Amino acid sequence: MCAVGLLLCSVVDYFRARRRLWPAVGLLVGLILIAWDLWAAAGTYISQYAVRNDFRLAYGAALVGIRNGYSHLYDLEAQRSAIESLGAGFNPQPFISPPPLAWLATPLVLLPFSIALVVWTVLLLVALVWTWYLLAPGGGLAKFAHLALLIGVFPVAFGVMVGQPGALVAAAVATAWWLMRRDHPVWAGLALSLIVLKPQMAFLIPLCLLVSGHARTFGAWLAASLIIGLIALALLGPDGVARYRDVLAQTQTPAWDSTRRYSISGPIGLGPLLNVTQVLVVAIAVFAAWRHRREGPEIPIAAGIVGSLLATPYLGFQDFVMLVVAGWLVVRARANAWQVALLVVGYILLQFVIVVLALPILIAEALLLLTLLAGHSLRPATQTSSDLGRMH
């Protein structure tokens, strides 16, 4: 094992010694991937961009809220009617996201759907660029290489193509980190409350921040989340809550197996084994955050991201945008040789996510989470403020 570790360190040192070359290589690879994504989309997707885009579900839900009242937000018949009213070829599917996503889409119903879709796509791209600007390490060419690699990797590109809100969650987490690093913990908690748009991608982050000593950020997140929750309950009412419960219950049926393909429930199924695994993952993530309680927020947030993706039973591969966020945080915390290797392997696996399917990615996620358990003795010194200034 020691020999393997020494070999890995030598390989990492070899690459670090040529660090001037790798930003150019990364930028070239990212641009190639972006070109490939555009080529693939042009041949198989752009012609059906509107009718296959998941934004139609949020737009339809917003229409339901306006036309029928928010108590009918999860009325499947009302959802079907709203989506079909968008035009021929639109495939009705249940809207199961929390109400805030429908609220966010509500102003866009003032626009025709085709124009609203363009605005939504631009919003997602802006969110990705904002996430990169705040969080990606390095500067100059290396910084732009991270942007190309972010937009080019297939799950991220696909998420934008199908209108998934994952980029907004990534932006919320990056903003929260940025605010915490600038000693604005309350504003950071308010920004973090936007994970409600797709909570399965990051729901453990607040808990990990709490156990790592960031109580003010946790408190602000909790207060904002409670307000959002109370508003949602008031708008839905008892009937709306009952409808939402019924819709969520459908996700536990075999008809929704495809939505669990890339989560831990894919290989192990639903049942007691899943529950035990979820408890174990949560415990490891929380313990990893606690081990780094005297350091910055990077590792606790990264542990919360990886733990969330591993623990949730419902996940699409487009949600793996959060793994890029976690990777950047680990790099900012001065990743060790094992973590660098896992991040490189993980990126390759993400690019071939449809081919490799879930199991190798789940294993890589689990290994990354385990490496985050390393305490002070096994990790380099944490960054100083001057280090962060040079990296940003």
Sequence and secondary structure as in RCSB ss.txt:
>XXXX:A:sequence
MCAVGLLLCSVVDYFRARRRLWPAVGLLVGLILIAWDLWAAAGTYISQYAVRNDFRLAYGAALVGIRNGYSHLYD
LEAQRSAIESLGAGFNPQPFISPPPLAWLATPLVLLPFSIALVVWTVLLLVALVWTWYLLAPGGGLAKFAHLALL
IGVFPVAFGVMVGQPGALVAAAVATAWWLMRRDHPVWAGLALSLIVLKPQMAFLIPLCLLVSGHARTFGAWLAAS
LIIGLIALALLGPDGVARYRDVLAQTQTPAWDSTRRYSISGPIGLGPLLNVTQVLVVAIAVFAAWRHRREGPEIP
IAAGIVGSLLATPYLGFQDFVMLVVAGWLVVRARANAWQVALLVVGYILLQFVIVVLALPILIAEALLLLTLLAG
HSLRPATQTSSDLGRMH
>XXXX:A:secstr
 HHHHHHHHHHHHHHHHTTTHHHHHHHHHHHHHHHHHHHHHHHHTGGGHHHH THHHHHHHHHHHHHH GGGTT 
HHHHHHHHHTT TT       S HHHHHHHGGGGGS HHHHHHHHHHHHHHHHHHHHHHH  S THHHHHHHHHH
HHSHHHHHHHHTT THHHHHHHHHHHHHHHHTT HHHHHHHHGGGGGSGGGTTTHHHHHHHTT HHHHHHHHHHH
HHHHHHHHHHHHHHHHHHHHHHHHHTTSGGGGGGGTTSTHHHH SSHHHHHHHHHHHHHHHHHHHHTTTS SHHH
HHHHHHHHHHH S   GGGGHHHHHHHHHHHHT   HHHHHHHHHHHHHHHTHHHH HHHHHHHHHHHHHHTT  
GGGS     HHHHHHH 
